[in-house]
């Protein structure tokens, strides 16, 4: 039995070492070519992605401002549809869009906890996109772990919540690359949009031209993290406002759990294909028009009661 156990331990150690050696070799290969990294894990530091947005958040959070702070959280519909500059044009609040791809409510909660640790926030706009609200957040976890400079302990906490092999390998590879001579490739693709700072990506895709689907009723689902996010905001003396992302061809109605919250809905945008490049993401023109309308509603809730710091 002892010989078997010893042999098993040796095999485990050999397996772990072989993985580490493989990660080091892939990282070193980036000095000559991107192909091996891209084939193994996909490319890192995609321009306009979480890499730049998350890094800028840390600068925003550590900055000094006499204005109250406002944070926008949610998925890709958040960072592509909600323009913080349009919000600031309507109210003297320093806004930042903290959205990320596939950001589930569980990950929104995690990021919001981190945000409150970094600075005082007076207002949170939680942008809710029904289909993403039901996701566990694996897509967002991959994006944040592999493609951002998110805090080390926050990344570790995030990766421990998802028992997926590729996610763990990406986590290990990200930090392996920090310790060996390697090269980062920033891939710029206009199709992915133009990053305008403050977490907002202006989408360059053309609007839909032939969308004639008849509207149908859609119930925005409830999720357990909503109460936790509300409690977190209350504990930090922060005003929470919910925003429900309009979807083409969907007449939204809400779960009763949303009744007690301050909230914003935008049914007038659900039949405007000229403002969308797919059924939920807006073009630059659409996002700017939509953000202006959201900002006008938001002014009702952003009472500016927070005292300047």
N, C-alpha and C positions, 0 to 999 in steps of 0.2 A: 504493500500500500504506500509506504514511504517513497519507494522508487518511482511508483506511478505519479505521485504528487509532485515529486521533484522534476520528473520529466514534463509534466503538465505546465509547471511554472516556467521551465526553460522554453517551452514552445510559445507560451504567452509572451515572455520577454522578447524572444526572437521575432515574433509577429509585430509587437509594438515597435521594436527597433527598425524593422524593415519598412514600416509605415513612415517613421520619422526620416529615414534615409531617403525614401521616395519623395517626401515633401521637400526636403532640402534640395534634391536634384532638380525637381520641377522649378523651385524658386530660383536656383542658379541659372537654369536654362533661359529665364527671362532676360538675361543680359545679352542673349543672342537672337532669341525669337519668342514670339508670343504664342506660337502654335501649341506647344505642349501644355502650357497653363490653360489655354482656352479649351483644349480638348478634354482636359482632366476636370476642370472646375468651372469653366466659363470665364470670361474676361472680368477683371477687377477695375474699379475706378471709372465706371461708365459716366461720361460727362452728363451733368444735369441730374444725376441720380442722388441717392442718399449720401454719397461720399461728400459732396459739396454742401448739401443742405444740412446734414447733421453737424458738420464742422462749423458752419455758420451759426447754428443754434447756440453752440457753446459760447461763441463770441457775443451773440445777442444777450444771452443770459448773464454773462459776467460784466456787461457794459453798465454804465451809469446813465440814468435818464430821469429827468424830472417828470416825464409823462407816466401815467399808469401803463402797465403791460397787459397785452392780450395775446393769448395763444390759441391757435387753431389746430385741432387734432383730427385725424381720420385717414382714409386710404388715398389711393391715387386720384379719386374724384376730388379730394380735398386740395392736394397740391397742384392740380391742373385746373380746377374750376374756381377756386376762391383766391382772389387777388388781394393780398393785404394792403397794397397801396390804395386800392379803392376804399377799403375800410378807413384808412388813415385820412383820406380826403374828406370823409364825413364826420370824423370825430378825433379829438386829440389824444389818441391812444397809440402806443408803440406796439404794433402787431407783428407776429411771426407765424408762418405756416409750418407746422411740425408734422405734416402728413407724410406718409410713406406707402410704398406699394403693398397692397393687400393687408393694410394695418387692421387687424382684428380688434375688437373691444378689449381683449385681454392684453394685447400689446399696447394699445392706447393707454390703458391703465398703468402699465409698467413705465412707459415713457413719461406720463404725466407725474408719476411719483418722483421720477428723476428730475423733472423740470422744477417741481416745487422744492426739491433739495438744492437746486442751483440758484433760484431767485424767487422773489415774491411775484406772484401773478395775480392780477386783479380780475381778469375775465378769461374764461375758456369757452370757445365755440367748438362744440363736439359735432362734427359733420358725420351724419349717419347715412351710410349707403346700405340698404337692406341686404343684398346678397353677401356683402363682406361681413356684416354683423353676425352671420351664422358660421363664418370660417373659424378654424382654430388658430390661424395666423402663421402657418408654416412658410408661406411665400414671403411674408414680411420678415420673419425671422431670418431667412436666407439672405434677404436684401440687407438687413441691418448688421448681420454678423460678418458677411463676406464683403460688403460693399459700403462700409461706413467706418468712421473713426469713433464710434460709440464707446463710451466708458468701458474699460476692461471688465470691471465687476458686473456691470449691467449686461455686457455680452455673455459673460459666464452664466449669470442667472438665466438669461434668455435661452442659451443652448441647453442648459440642464432641464428646461421645460419641454424639450422636444427630442424624444429618443429616436432620432433619424441619423443613419450612418453618414450620409453625404453632408449633412449640416455640421456634424462633429468634425469631419475632415476639412471642411471649409474653415471652420473655427481654428483648427490646428494650423492649417496652411497660412491663414491670415497672419498669425503671430510668428510662424516660422519665417515668413518673408520679412518680418521686421528685424530679424537677427542675422540674416545672411545677406551677402551682397546680391541685390536683385534690382530689377527695374520695373517701374509702374508704367503702364500704358493707358493714357487717357484717350478714349475713343470718342470722337465727336461725330454725332449723326444728327443733322437738322431735323430728321423725321421724328426724333424724340422730343423736340421742342427747344425753346430758348429759355435758359435759366435767367431770371430777372432779379435774383437775390430775394432775401426774406422768405426763402423756402418755396417760392412760387415758380412753376414752370409754365410758360406760355406755349401752347401746342400749335404747331405749324401745319397740321394736317388739314386738308380741305373739308368743308362741311358736307354732310350727306345730301344727296340730290334726289334719290328715289326712295324715300321712306314713306310708305302709305299704310302702315299697320294700324288697324283699328284699336283705339284705346281700351284697356282692360283694367279692372280693379286689382290693386295689389296691396296686401296688408304688410306694413313694415313690422318685422318681428321684434319681440322683446329679447333681452339677453341679460344674464345675471350681473355682468360687470357694470351695468348702468347705475345700479344702486351704490356700488363701490366707488365709482367715479364721482357720483353726487356727494357721497359722504366725504371723500377726499377733498373736494373743492370746498365744502362747508367747513371742514377742519382747518383749511388754510385761508379762510375768509375770502373766498374767490367766488365770483358770480358765474354760474354755469348756464349756458344757453345752447339748446339743441338746434341743429340745422339739418333738415332732411333733403338729401340730394335728389333733385328731380330726375326722372328716367323717362326717356321717350316712350310714348304709348302706354304709360302706367298712370292710372288714377290712384294715388296713394291714400290709404286710410291707416290710422295708427292704432297700435295695440293700446289697451287701456292703461298700461303701465306708464305711458308718456303723459297722461292727463295732467299731472301736477307740476310738470316742468315748463319753464319758459322755452318756447320753441318757435321755429320759423319753417314755413312750407311755401312752395313756389309752384302751384299747379299751372300757372300761365306758361311755364317753360316746357311742360310735358308734351306739347304739340308744336315744338319749334325745331325741326330737323336742320334748319339753316344755321343753327347755333352749335350743333354737335358734330363730332367726327365719328362717333359711335353712339350707342344708346345711352351712355352715361357720362362720357368725357366731352368737354366742350373745346371748340376752337378758341384761338386768342380773342377774336371778336366776341364770341359767345360768353367766354369767361369774364371778360371785362363788363359786358352788359349785365350779366347775372350777378357779379360781385357788387355792382352799384346798387342793384335792387336789394340784395342781402344786407348791404350796409345801411340802407334806409330803414329796414326793419330792425336791424341790430341796435340802432340808436335808441329805440324804445326801452331796451333792456340795459344798455351800457349807460348808466345814469351818471357816470363820472363822480361817484360818491367817494371813491378811494382818494386818500390824501396823497399829494406829491411827495416823492422821497428825495 
